[in-house]
Amino acid sequence: ADQKRYNFLVKGGEDLRTDEHVQRIFRGFNRSLAALKPDQGSRIAVYSVVPVSVECGLIEWVSNTVSIRSLLEDDIVGLENW
């Protein structure tokens, strides 16, 4: 309805309802942080999750991010080369 283009990742083989609930909890944390410390601007980054079925869904594509897995893999490679 806002005439903007949004990119999503189609993910299959997993139940994304849990991901959707976690993002809802993070949004609640952000509201609480904003109410408690409005001047700090601290917040948890959230993204949209749309479960389509029990085994398939859409996840909002977030540009310029790195997965936790890739960070951990980089650390492991760094330790092995140390």
N, C-alpha and C positions, 0 to 999 in steps of 0.2 A: 504494500500500500504506500510505502514511502518512495517508490521508484528507484531504490538503490539496488546495486548488485551485491549479493552475498555469496561467498564460496563456502561449501560444505564438503566434508569428507564422508563418504558412504562407508560404514563399517558393518561387517557381517560376522556372524559366528559368536557374538557376545550380546548379553542382555544389557542394554544401555540405560535401563531404568535406574540402576544404582548410580551411574554417572550423573544422571539428571538430578537425583536427590542430593548428591554431594554438591553440585553446583548451586542448588537452592540453599543449602546450609551455608556455603561460602557467601552467597548474597546476603544472608541474614547476618553473618559476621561483619560484612562490610557496612551494613546499616548500623550495627551496634558500635563499630569503631568510629563511624562518622558522628554518631550521637555523643560518644564519650570524649573524643578528641577531634573536633571538627577542623582544627588548624593543621593537623599533621599530614593529612592526605594519604595516610597509609591505607592500603586495601589489598585484598587478594584478587588476582586476575581471574575472571570467570568467563565462560563461553557457553554458548547454547548447545543443548543436547536434545534431539528429538527422536525418541524411540518410535520406530515405525511398526516393529513387531518384537517378539521376544528375542529374536536372533538377528535383528538388523536395525540400523538407525542412522541418523545424520548427526554429525558433530561439526559445529562452526569452525571454519578454518581460521586460525590465528596466525597472522604473519609475524615474521621476525621472532620466533620462539624456538626453543630447543627442548627436546624431550628429556625427562629425567634419566631415561635409559641411556641416551647418548652421552649425557654427562658422566654417568657411572662408568660406561664403557671407556670413555676417554681417561678417566681416573685410573682404571684398571690397567690400561695400556701404558699410562705414564708410570705406574708403579712397577710394571714388568720391565720397563726400560731403565729404571732407576738404578 
